[in-house]
Amino acid sequence: MAQRSDQWKNMPIGSRSLNSFFQHCFGLGPVQYLHLRRLHHIRAALRDMREPSATIADVFEWGGYPYSAYALSRYRAIFGEPPSETRARSPVMQGT
């Protein structure tokens, strides 16, 4: 069983119950759910970027996801495009 994330260490629920809850509600374990939520926040930040000096790596780090080849491949697998394409549609990149 995967080690409990820091976010859930102090919850008054056991690991098995927590995993069962997440599997039942989301079809994912709690750690996978957390990663998915982080990637969605990163995508929203990339789409809404207004700071031209911020890099894609900065946004990934801000979102709590290490910027790596793995992170990029997960992003592409979930959203069907690389982060650079998402950022290209942001207001800062379109001059608005």
N, CA, C and O atoms as a Tinker XYZ file with bonds, in Angstrom:
   384  protein
     1  N      0.846000   -1.183000    0.000000    73     2
     2  CA     0.000000    0.000000    0.000000    64     1     3
     3  C      0.887000    1.240000    0.000000    63     2     4     5
     4  O      1.924000    1.274000    0.663000    81     3
     5  N      0.474000    2.250000   -0.743000    73     3     6
     6  CA     1.239000    3.483000   -0.821000    64     5     7
     7  C      1.234000    4.187000    0.527000    63     6     8     9
     8  O      0.278000    4.099000    1.298000    81     7
     9  N      2.322000    4.880000    0.785000    73     7    10
    10  CA     2.438000    5.626000    2.025000    64     9    11
    11  C      1.474000    6.810000    2.006000    63    10    12    13
    12  O      1.284000    7.447000    0.970000    81    11
    13  N      0.879000    7.096000    3.135000    73    11    14
    14  CA    -0.069000    8.211000    3.205000    64    13    15
    15  C      0.650000    9.529000    3.002000    63    14    16    17
    16  O      1.741000    9.752000    3.527000    81    15
    17  N      0.032000   10.376000    2.248000    73    15    18
    18  CA     0.563000   11.701000    1.993000    64    17    19
    19  C      0.440000   12.550000    3.250000    63    18    20    21
    20  O     -0.422000   12.302000    4.093000    81    19
    21  N      1.302000   13.549000    3.373000    73    19    22
    22  CA     1.274000   14.440000    4.533000    64    21    23
    23  C     -0.092000   15.085000    4.736000    63    22    24    25
    24  O     -0.489000   15.353000    5.870000    81    23
    25  N     -0.813000   15.335000    3.647000    73    23    26
    26  CA    -2.108000   15.988000    3.754000    64    25    27
    27  C     -3.107000   15.164000    4.554000    63    26    28    29
    28  O     -4.054000   15.718000    5.113000    81    27
    29  N     -2.914000   13.863000    4.618000    73    27    30
    30  CA    -3.897000   13.001000    5.260000    64    29    31
    31  C     -3.399000   12.347000    6.543000    63    30    32    33
    32  O     -4.117000   11.543000    7.136000    81    31
    33  N     -2.209000   12.668000    6.976000    73    31    34
    34  CA    -1.654000   12.012000    8.157000    64    33    35
    35  C     -2.455000   12.277000    9.423000    63    34    36    37
    36  O     -2.571000   11.394000   10.273000    81    35
    37  N     -3.003000   13.461000    9.561000    73    35    38
    38  CA    -3.703000   13.828000   10.796000    64    37    39
    39  C     -5.209000   13.605000   10.740000    63    38    40    41
    40  O     -5.932000   14.006000   11.652000    81    39
    41  N     -5.678000   12.976000    9.689000    73    39    42
    42  CA    -7.118000   12.724000    9.583000    64    41    43
    43  C     -7.507000   11.537000   10.457000    63    42    44    45
    44  O     -6.766000   10.559000   10.554000    81    43
    45  N     -8.673000   11.628000   11.093000    73    43    46
    46  CA    -9.117000   10.535000   11.958000    64    45    47
    47  C     -9.769000    9.401000   11.161000    63    46    48    49
    48  O    -10.889000    8.984000   11.453000    81    47
    49  N     -9.053000    8.918000   10.162000    73    47    50
    50  CA    -9.554000    7.830000    9.323000    64    49    51
    51  C     -8.365000    6.954000    8.942000    63    50    52    53
    52  O     -7.275000    7.463000    8.682000    81    51
    53  N     -8.566000    5.672000    8.910000    73    51    54
    54  CA    -7.493000    4.756000    8.570000    64    53    55
    55  C     -7.185000    4.759000    7.078000    63    54    56    57
    56  O     -7.996000    5.205000    6.267000    81    55
    57  N     -6.017000    4.263000    6.730000    73    55    58
    58  CA    -5.581000    4.223000    5.331000    64    57    59
    59  C     -6.539000    3.424000    4.463000    63    58    60    61
    60  O     -6.866000    3.838000    3.350000    81    59
    61  N     -6.983000    2.296000    4.961000    73    59    62
    62  CA    -7.892000    1.456000    4.184000    64    61    63
    63  C     -9.216000    2.162000    3.902000    63    62    64    65
    64  O     -9.727000    2.125000    2.782000    81    63
    65  N     -9.757000    2.797000    4.925000    73    63    66
    66  CA   -11.018000    3.531000    4.749000    64    65    67
    67  C    -10.837000    4.702000    3.795000    63    66    68    69
    68  O    -11.699000    4.971000    2.958000    81    67
    69  N     -9.725000    5.390000    3.925000    73    67    70
    70  CA    -9.446000    6.524000    3.044000    64    69    71
    71  C     -9.335000    6.058000    1.595000    63    70    72    73
    72  O     -9.915000    6.668000    0.696000    81    71
    73  N     -8.589000    4.978000    1.372000    73    71    74
    74  CA    -8.460000    4.433000    0.016000    64    73    75
    75  C     -9.809000    3.980000   -0.530000    63    74    76    77
    76  O    -10.126000    4.236000   -1.692000    81    75
    77  N    -10.601000    3.312000    0.296000    73    75    78
    78  CA   -11.928000    2.857000   -0.145000    64    77    79
    79  C    -12.816000    4.032000   -0.524000    63    78    80    81
    80  O    -13.518000    3.992000   -1.535000    81    79
    81  N    -12.781000    5.080000    0.296000    73    79    82
    82  CA   -13.579000    6.270000    0.009000    64    81    83
    83  C    -13.194000    6.874000   -1.341000    63    82    84    85
    84  O    -14.063000    7.143000   -2.170000    81    83
    85  N    -11.904000    7.085000   -1.563000    73    83    86
    86  CA   -11.459000    7.691000   -2.818000    64    85    87
    87  C    -11.760000    6.792000   -4.013000    63    86    88    89
    88  O    -12.168000    7.282000   -5.066000    81    87
    89  N    -11.563000    5.487000   -3.862000    73    87    90
    90  CA   -11.878000    4.568000   -4.953000    64    89    91
    91  C    -13.368000    4.622000   -5.287000    63    90    92    93
    92  O    -13.752000    4.642000   -6.457000    81    91
    93  N    -14.189000    4.646000   -4.264000    73    91    94
    94  CA   -15.643000    4.673000   -4.470000    64    93    95
    95  C    -16.098000    5.986000   -5.115000    63    94    96    97
    96  O    -16.908000    5.977000   -6.042000    81    95
    97  N    -15.580000    7.101000   -4.627000    73    95    98
    98  CA   -16.038000    8.418000   -5.107000    64    97    99
    99  C    -15.393000    8.856000   -6.414000    63    98   100   101
   100  O    -16.052000    9.461000   -7.260000    81    99
   101  N    -14.105000    8.553000   -6.586000    73    99   102
   102  CA   -13.363000    9.102000   -7.714000    64   101   103
   103  C    -12.737000    8.068000   -8.636000    63   102   104   105
   104  O    -12.262000    8.404000   -9.721000    81   103
   105  N    -12.735000    6.812000   -8.208000    73   103   106
   106  CA   -12.108000    5.773000   -9.018000    64   105   107
   107  C    -10.593000    5.843000   -8.988000    63   106   108   109
   108  O     -9.922000    5.254000   -9.835000    81   107
   109  N    -10.058000    6.559000   -8.018000    73   107   110
   110  CA    -8.613000    6.743000   -7.858000    64   109   111
   111  C     -8.268000    6.626000   -6.386000    63   110   112   113
   112  O     -9.125000    6.793000   -5.518000    81   111
   113  N     -6.998000    6.335000   -6.114000    73   111   114
   114  CA    -6.518000    6.404000   -4.746000    64   113   115
   115  C     -6.300000    7.862000   -4.364000    63   114   116   117
   116  O     -6.301000    8.731000   -5.237000    81   115
   117  N     -6.112000    8.149000   -3.077000    73   115   118
   118  CA    -5.949000    9.536000   -2.652000    64   117   119
   119  C     -4.724000   10.229000   -3.242000    63   118   120   121
   120  O     -4.785000   11.418000   -3.556000    81   119
   121  N     -3.634000    9.523000   -3.395000    73   119   122
   122  CA    -2.426000   10.137000   -3.961000    64   121   123
   123  C     -2.632000   10.447000   -5.440000    63   122   124   125
   124  O     -2.246000   11.518000   -5.908000    81   123
   125  N     -3.237000    9.521000   -6.177000    73   123   126
   126  CA    -3.517000    9.765000   -7.592000    64   125   127
   127  C     -4.485000   10.937000   -7.754000    63   126   128   129
   128  O     -4.336000   11.757000   -8.660000    81   127
   129  N     -5.473000   11.006000   -6.870000    73   127   130
   130  CA    -6.427000   12.112000   -6.902000    64   129   131
   131  C     -5.706000   13.442000   -6.677000    63   130   132   133
   132  O     -5.961000   14.418000   -7.383000    81   131
   133  N     -4.817000   13.475000   -5.705000    73   131   134
   134  CA    -4.068000   14.697000   -5.411000    64   133   135
   135  C     -3.232000   15.125000   -6.615000    63   134   136   137
   136  O     -3.191000   16.309000   -6.950000    81   135
   137  N     -2.569000   14.177000   -7.262000    73   135   138
   138  CA    -1.775000   14.501000   -8.455000    64   137   139
   139  C     -2.666000   15.058000   -9.566000    63   138   140   141
   140  O     -2.302000   16.029000  -10.230000    81   139
   141  N     -3.815000   14.451000   -9.764000    73   139   142
   142  CA    -4.734000   14.925000  -10.799000    64   141   143
   143  C     -5.217000   16.345000  -10.501000    63   142   144   145
   144  O     -5.264000   17.185000  -11.400000    81   143
   145  N     -5.574000   16.614000   -9.246000    73   143   146
   146  CA    -6.010000   17.963000   -8.855000    64   145   147
   147  C     -4.894000   18.982000   -9.083000    63   146   148   149
   148  O     -5.140000   20.083000   -9.576000    81   147
   149  N     -3.675000   18.607000   -8.723000    73   147   150
   150  CA    -2.549000   19.527000   -8.933000    64   149   151
   151  C     -2.376000   19.841000  -10.409000    63   150   152   153
   152  O     -2.159000   20.995000  -10.779000    81   151
   153  N     -2.469000   18.826000  -11.248000    73   151   154
   154  CA    -2.317000   19.063000  -12.686000    64   153   155
   155  C     -3.440000   19.953000  -13.221000    63   154   156   157
   156  O     -3.201000   20.777000  -14.104000    81   155
   157  N     -4.638000   19.803000  -12.709000    73   155   158
   158  CA    -5.736000   20.686000  -13.131000    64   157   159
   159  C     -5.475000   22.132000  -12.695000    63   158   160   161
   160  O     -5.765000   23.067000  -13.442000    81   159
   161  N     -4.931000   22.316000  -11.493000    73   159   162
   162  CA    -4.585000   23.670000  -11.038000    64   161   163
   163  C     -3.472000   24.264000  -11.894000    63   162   164   165
   164  O     -3.495000   25.450000  -12.222000    81   163
   165  N     -2.506000   23.438000  -12.248000    73   163   166
   166  CA    -1.412000   23.895000  -13.105000    64   165   167
   167  C     -1.956000   24.314000  -14.461000    63   166   168   169
   168  O     -1.563000   25.350000  -14.997000    81   167
   169  N     -2.852000   23.520000  -15.014000    73   167   170
   170  CA    -3.431000   23.856000  -16.317000    64   169   171
   171  C     -4.194000   25.179000  -16.251000    63   170   172   173
   172  O     -4.074000   26.017000  -17.145000    81   171
   173  N     -4.974000   25.359000  -15.196000    73   171   174
   174  CA    -5.716000   26.615000  -15.040000    64   173   175
   175  C     -4.756000   27.795000  -14.929000    63   174   176   177
   176  O     -5.004000   28.856000  -15.503000    81   175
   177  N     -3.672000   27.617000  -14.200000    73   175   178
   178  CA    -2.688000   28.698000  -14.061000    64   177   179
   179  C     -2.019000   29.005000  -15.396000    63   178   180   181
   180  O     -1.777000   30.170000  -15.713000    81   179
   181  N     -1.719000   27.975000  -16.178000    73   179   182
   182  CA    -1.110000   28.195000  -17.495000    64   181   183
   183  C     -2.075000   28.921000  -18.428000    63   182   184   185
   184  O     -1.661000   29.802000  -19.182000    81   183
   185  N     -3.339000   28.565000  -18.385000    73   183   186
   186  CA    -4.346000   29.207000  -19.249000    64   185   187
   187  C     -4.584000   30.659000  -18.869000    63   186   188   189
   188  O     -4.872000   31.494000  -19.726000    81   187
   189  N     -4.462000   30.957000  -17.576000    73   187   190
   190  CA    -4.779000   32.296000  -17.083000    64   189   191
   191  C     -3.548000   33.151000  -16.805000    63   190   192   193
   192  O     -3.649000   34.191000  -16.154000    81   191
   193  N     -2.389000   32.723000  -17.293000    73   191   194
   194  CA    -1.149000   33.454000  -17.003000    64   193   195
   195  C     -1.238000   34.904000  -17.448000    63   194   196   197
   196  O     -1.715000   35.220000  -18.538000    81   195
   197  N     -0.765000   35.771000  -16.568000    73   195   198
   198  CA    -0.699000   37.183000  -16.901000    64   197   199
   199  C      0.712000   37.728000  -16.673000    63   198   200   201
   200  O      0.977000   38.901000  -16.938000    81   199
   201  N      1.599000   36.891000  -16.189000    73   199   202
   202  CA     2.979000   37.292000  -15.907000    64   201   203
   203  C      3.899000   36.729000  -16.982000    63   202   204   205
   204  O      4.165000   35.527000  -16.989000    81   203
   205  N      4.394000   37.570000  -17.892000    73   203   206
   206  CA     5.204000   37.067000  -19.001000    64   205   207
   207  C      6.535000   36.445000  -18.580000    63   206   208   209
   208  O      7.091000   35.628000  -19.315000    81   207
   209  N      7.049000   36.818000  -17.410000    73   207   210
   210  CA     8.345000   36.270000  -17.003000    64   209   211
   211  C      8.233000   34.887000  -16.362000    63   210   212   213
   212  O      9.247000   34.214000  -16.175000    81   211
   213  N      7.020000   34.452000  -16.024000    73   211   214
   214  CA     6.839000   33.129000  -15.418000    64   213   215
   215  C      7.020000   32.046000  -16.477000    63   214   216   217
   216  O      6.482000   32.143000  -17.580000    81   215
   217  N      7.774000   31.029000  -16.130000    73   215   218
   218  CA     8.006000   29.917000  -17.050000    64   217   219
   219  C      7.048000   28.773000  -16.722000    63   218   220   221
   220  O      6.392000   28.766000  -15.680000    81   219
   221  N      6.988000   27.830000  -17.618000    73   219   222
   222  CA     6.171000   26.635000  -17.373000    64   221   223
   223  C      6.701000   25.902000  -16.148000    63   222   224   225
   224  O      5.922000   25.400000  -15.338000    81   223
   225  N      8.010000   25.839000  -16.010000    73   223   226
   226  CA     8.611000   25.195000  -14.835000    64   225   227
   227  C      8.181000   25.910000  -13.556000    63   226   228   229
   228  O      7.893000   25.259000  -12.552000    81   227
   229  N      8.134000   27.252000  -13.584000    73   227   230
   230  CA     7.676000   28.018000  -12.415000    64   229   231
   231  C      6.257000   27.620000  -12.030000    63   230   232   233
   232  O      5.955000   27.439000  -10.850000    81   231
   233  N      5.397000   27.488000  -13.018000    73   231   234
   234  CA     3.994000   27.151000  -12.753000    64   233   235
   235  C      3.882000   25.744000  -12.171000    63   234   236   237
   236  O      3.104000   25.518000  -11.244000    81   235
   237  N      4.647000   24.804000  -12.702000    73   235   238
   238  CA     4.633000   23.443000  -12.159000    64   237   239
   239  C      5.108000   23.440000  -10.711000    63   238   240   241
   240  O      4.502000   22.792000   -9.858000    81   239
   241  N      6.194000   24.164000  -10.430000    73   239   242
   242  CA     6.710000   24.225000   -9.060000    64   241   243
   243  C      5.694000   24.893000   -8.133000    63   242   244   245
   244  O      5.471000   24.425000   -7.017000    81   243
   245  N      5.079000   25.982000   -8.593000    73   243   246
   246  CA     4.057000   26.668000   -7.805000    64   245   247
   247  C      2.905000   25.710000   -7.499000    63   246   248   249
   248  O      2.345000   25.738000   -6.404000    81   247
   249  N      2.559000   24.876000   -8.457000    73   247   250
   250  CA     1.463000   23.928000   -8.286000    64   249   251
   251  C      1.816000   22.707000   -7.460000    63   250   252   253
   252  O      0.978000   21.827000   -7.264000    81   251
   253  N      3.046000   22.643000   -6.974000    73   251   254
   254  CA     3.445000   21.528000   -6.123000    64   253   255
   255  C      3.795000   20.262000   -6.878000    63   254   256   257
   256  O      3.793000   19.172000   -6.306000    81   255
   257  N      4.094000   20.399000   -8.152000    73   255   258
   258  CA     4.426000   19.246000   -8.983000    64   257   259
   259  C      5.820000   19.466000   -9.546000    63   258   260   261
   260  O      6.032000   20.437000  -10.273000    81   259
   261  N      6.770000   18.610000   -9.241000    73   259   262
   262  CA     8.121000   18.804000   -9.776000    64   261   263
   263  C      8.107000   18.830000  -11.302000    63   262   264   265
   264  O      7.486000   17.982000  -11.943000    81   263
   265  N      8.789000   19.796000  -11.863000    73   263   266
   266  CA     8.869000   19.924000  -13.319000    64   265   267
   267  C      9.857000   18.881000  -13.828000    63   266   268   269
   268  O     11.056000   18.975000  -13.564000    81   267
   269  N      9.358000   17.895000  -14.551000    73   267   270
   270  CA    10.196000   16.795000  -15.028000    64   269   271
   271  C      9.571000   16.198000  -16.282000    63   270   272   273
   272  O      8.449000   16.540000  -16.656000    81   271
   273  N     10.305000   15.310000  -16.918000    73   271   274
   274  CA     9.772000   14.619000  -18.094000    64   273   275
   275  C      8.520000   13.831000  -17.715000    63   274   276   277
   276  O      7.574000   13.749000  -18.499000    81   275
   277  N      8.514000   13.258000  -16.523000    73   275   278
   278  CA     7.340000   12.516000  -16.065000    64   277   279
   279  C      6.130000   13.443000  -15.933000    63   278   280   281
   280  O      5.035000   13.104000  -16.382000    81   279
   281  N      6.324000   14.602000  -15.321000    73   279   282
   282  CA     5.227000   15.557000  -15.154000    64   281   283
   283  C      4.688000   15.994000  -16.510000    63   282   284   285
   284  O      3.475000   16.094000  -16.696000    81   283
   285  N      5.575000   16.251000  -17.441000    73   283   286
   286  CA     5.144000   16.662000  -18.778000    64   285   287
   287  C      4.367000   15.551000  -19.478000    63   286   288   289
   288  O      3.370000   15.817000  -20.149000    81   287
   289  N      4.819000   14.308000  -19.323000    73   287   290
   290  CA     4.112000   13.196000  -19.969000    64   289   291
   291  C      2.739000   12.980000  -19.339000    63   290   292   293
   292  O      1.782000   12.662000  -20.045000    81   291
   293  N      2.629000   13.149000  -18.018000    73   291   294
   294  CA     1.320000   13.025000  -17.356000    64   293   295
   295  C      0.389000   14.135000  -17.823000    63   294   296   297
   296  O     -0.791000   13.895000  -18.078000    81   295
   297  N      0.914000   15.340000  -17.936000    73   295   298
   298  CA     0.114000   16.476000  -18.398000    64   297   299
   299  C     -0.432000   16.199000  -19.792000    63   298   300   301
   300  O     -1.621000   16.381000  -20.054000    81   299
   301  N      0.446000   15.761000  -20.678000    73   299   302
   302  CA     0.030000   15.482000  -22.059000    64   301   303
   303  C     -0.989000   14.341000  -22.103000    63   302   304   305
   304  O     -1.949000   14.406000  -22.869000    81   303
   305  N     -0.795000   13.307000  -21.299000    73   303   306
   306  CA    -1.718000   12.169000  -21.289000    64   305   307
   307  C     -3.112000   12.586000  -20.805000    63   306   308   309
   308  O     -4.119000   12.085000  -21.305000    81   307
   309  N     -3.167000   13.487000  -19.848000    73   307   310
   310  CA    -4.454000   13.895000  -19.287000    64   309   311
   311  C     -5.154000   14.934000  -20.154000    63   310   312   313
   312  O     -6.364000   14.852000  -20.362000    81   311
   313  N     -4.403000   15.911000  -20.661000    73   311   314
   314  CA    -5.021000   17.037000  -21.366000    64   313   315
   315  C     -4.870000   16.989000  -22.882000    63   314   316   317
   316  O     -5.449000   17.818000  -23.584000    81   315
   317  N     -4.106000   16.037000  -23.394000    73   315   318
   318  CA    -3.988000   15.873000  -24.842000    64   317   319
   319  C     -3.139000   16.913000  -25.540000    63   318   320   321
   320  O     -3.194000   17.045000  -26.762000    81   319
   321  N     -2.357000   17.650000  -24.774000    73   319   322
   322  CA    -1.466000   18.653000  -25.343000    64   321   323
   323  C     -0.351000   18.936000  -24.343000    63   322   324   325
   324  O     -0.523000   18.708000  -23.145000    81   323
   325  N      0.784000   19.427000  -24.819000    73   323   326
   326  CA     1.846000   19.792000  -23.883000    64   325   327
   327  C      1.512000   21.118000  -23.193000    63   326   328   329
   328  O      0.707000   21.893000  -23.710000    81   327
   329  N      2.113000   21.387000  -22.044000    73   327   330
   330  CA     1.852000   22.644000  -21.339000    64   329   331
   331  C      2.145000   23.884000  -22.184000    63   330   332   333
   332  O      1.508000   24.922000  -22.005000    81   331
   333  N      3.093000   23.780000  -23.092000    73   331   334
   334  CA     3.429000   24.938000  -23.932000    64   333   335
   335  C      2.249000   25.359000  -24.807000    63   334   336   337
   336  O      2.063000   26.550000  -25.057000    81   335
   337  N      1.449000   24.398000  -25.274000    73   335   338
   338  CA     0.266000   24.742000  -26.076000    64   337   339
   339  C     -0.809000   25.403000  -25.219000    63   338   340   341
   340  O     -1.485000   26.329000  -25.667000    81   339
   341  N     -0.963000   24.926000  -23.992000    73   339   342
   342  CA    -1.923000   25.553000  -23.081000    64   341   343
   343  C     -1.504000   26.992000  -22.816000    63   342   344   345
   344  O     -2.325000   27.907000  -22.867000    81   343
   345  N     -0.225000   27.183000  -22.535000    73   343   346
   346  CA     0.286000   28.527000  -22.240000    64   345   347
   347  C      0.154000   29.453000  -23.446000    63   346   348   349
   348  O     -0.081000   30.651000  -23.286000    81   347
   349  N      0.301000   28.910000  -24.640000    73   347   350
   350  CA     0.219000   29.731000  -25.852000    64   349   351
   351  C     -1.149000   30.399000  -25.993000    63   350   352   353
   352  O     -1.274000   31.418000  -26.672000    81   351
   353  N     -2.162000   29.835000  -25.363000    73   351   354
   354  CA    -3.504000   30.415000  -25.421000    64   353   355
   355  C     -3.785000   31.379000  -24.268000    63   354   356   357
   356  O     -4.887000   31.918000  -24.169000    81   355
   357  N     -2.800000   31.599000  -23.397000    73   355   358
   358  CA    -3.003000   32.492000  -22.253000    64   357   359
   359  C     -3.033000   33.947000  -22.709000    63   358   360   361
   360  O     -2.483000   34.278000  -23.759000    81   359
   361  N     -3.672000   34.817000  -21.927000    73   359   362
   362  CA    -3.750000   36.232000  -22.303000    64   361   363
   363  C     -2.386000   36.877000  -22.524000    63   362   364   365
   364  O     -2.224000   37.696000  -23.430000    81   363
   365  N     -1.410000   36.514000  -21.706000    73   363   366
   366  CA    -0.089000   37.136000  -21.831000    64   365   367
   367  C      0.580000   36.761000  -23.150000    63   366   368   369
   368  O      1.336000   37.555000  -23.709000    81   367
   369  N      0.311000   35.573000  -23.642000    73   367   370
   370  CA     0.930000   35.134000  -24.891000    64   369   371
   371  C      0.162000   35.650000  -26.108000    63   370   372   373
   372  O      0.715000   35.727000  -27.205000    81   371
   373  N     -1.098000   36.000000  -25.919000    73   371   374
   374  CA    -1.904000   36.499000  -27.033000    64   373   375
   375  C     -1.979000   38.021000  -27.045000    63   374   376   377
   376  O     -2.642000   38.615000  -27.896000    81   375
   377  N     -1.289000   38.646000  -26.091000    73   375   378
   378  CA    -1.228000   40.098000  -26.070000    64   377   379
   379  C     -2.483000   40.783000  -25.579000    63   378   380   381
   380  O     -2.716000   41.952000  -25.887000    81   379
   381  N     -3.302000   40.060000  -24.810000    73   379   382
   382  CA    -4.522000   40.689000  -24.288000    64   381   383
   383  C     -4.421000   40.918000  -22.812000    63   382   384
   384  O     -5.356000   41.439000  -22.203000    81   383
